[in-house]
């Protein structure tokens, strides 16, 4: 079956101190930045995230994006500006916009985010939106903590979450 061009996703891998990073791009922009311990795990996750897409490995075509993401992983203070294809529901997009407003080096609670998007009773839904985020670091769900300040679940592991927060705090 031949997928339409809007259903084609190019991807590549790069190594980082946080493990392997996969970057995927649709015709609209970067649609995934995923973290894992190995490429097999990332390939499986991309297949789950984009079940109807034709996935094409294209490290050469994504070379500058991969290099930029790798630099950003190691030095978040450098920032990164990428065209994004965030997807998600309207509610998830509201959560993700609020997450992008959390200043680097700081955190907010799930309840804080729920209040910021005028849905104060939606704390659990905010946590679910964080878990559905497929743009690690760029949509900084690692900056969201429990109300008591403790680190809680992170799609890519609490160890990675702690490392990211430490890097951002070190600026």
N, C-alpha and C positions, 0 to 999 in steps of 0.2 A: 504494500500500500504506500502510495506517495503522499506525504503530508504537504499541505499548502505552505507557502513561504511564511505565513503568519503562525504556523504551527511547528516551525523549525527552531530549535534551540541549539546554539553553538556553546560549547563548554571547554574548559581547560582546567588543569590542576597546577598548583604551586605548593611548595613546602614552606612551612613556617615553624616558629618555635611553639605554636599551639597545635601542631599537627598538619595534616594535609588540608588545603583550602581548595574548594571547587568554586569556580566562577562560571555562571551561565548567563547567556545574553540572548534575548529574543530580538525581533526586529524593532521593538520599542525601547529597549535598553537592558541593563543588567537586571535579571529577574531572580537570581539566586547567588548568594555567597554562603557556602556551607562549610562547616568544619567537621573533621573526623580524624580518626587514627590512620585510616588507609583509604586508598582510592576505591576499592571494592564497595566499602560502606557508602561512599559518596555516590557511586554509580547507582546503587540500590535506592538511595534516597532520592536522587534525581528522577529515577523511573517512577517512584511513588508520587513525587511532587508534580510531575508533568507526564501523566500516563498517556495522553493523546498526542504528544509531541514527538517529532523525529529528533532524536538527540544526536548531534554530530560533534565529535571531539575535534577541536580546532585551536590547539594551543598557539600556533603561529598567528592566527587571525586575532587572538585575544592577548597577544604577548604584552602590549603596553598596559592593558587593563589588569592582567595578572600581576605584572610588576608593581603597578600602583597599589593594588590590594595588598600584596605582600609587604610593601613599605608601610602601609597604613596599619596592618596587623602589628608590626614591630614598633612603630612610632605613631600612635594615634594622634599626637599633637600636630602632625603634618596635615591632617585632614585629608579628605578625598572628595572629589566632585565627579560623579558619574551620572549619566542618564539612567534613570531607573524605570523599571516596569514592575511596580509593587504588587499588582493584583489585589486579592483580598476583597472582603465585603466592605460596605460603607463603614460599619462599626470598626472593623479592624483598621481601616485606613485612618479613622479618627484617632485611634490609639497610637498607631505608628507615627502620625504627625506629632502627637504630644510627646512621644519618646524622643523624637529628633530635636525637641526643644529643651531637653534636659542637658544642662551644660556639662561638657567633658570634665571629668574629675569629681562629679557629684552624683548623687543617686536620688531616686524618688520611690515612694512605696506604690504598690498596686492601687491602694486607696487614694493616694495623691493623684494618680493618673485618672482614676475614675472621676474624681471631683473636677479635674481640669477639663474633661470632655463633657461635663454636665450630665454625668450618669453615675452619681455617687453610690448607688446600690449595685453597680455592675463590676464589683471588684473581681469576682471569679471570671467574668467574661473578659476583663482586661488581661488577667493571667492567661486565659486561653488564646487571646490575640497575640500575646507575647510568644506563646508556644508555637503559633502558626507562622510567625515571622520567618521568612526564608532569606532575609538579607542581613546576615550576621554583621555586626559592627556598624554598618551604614544606618540601619534602624537599630539603635542601641538598647535592645531589650536587656542587655547585661547590666544596665544602670538601674534596673528596677529590683527593689528588695522588699522583704516583708516589712510590715509596719513597725516591728521592733528593731529594724535595721539589719537583721540577719540575712545572709544569702540564702536564697531558696532555689528551687529548680531552675535550670537553664537548659534550653534545648540541646546545647552542645557541651553540657557538663559544668558543674559548679567549679571545678578546678580551673577551667578556661575562663569562667566568669570572674573568679577571683584575680586571675592573672591580668585580664583586661582592665579591671578596676584599679589594680595596682599600677599598671602602666599609665593609665590616665591620671591618676593622682600624682605620679612622679613628675609629670610634664617637664 
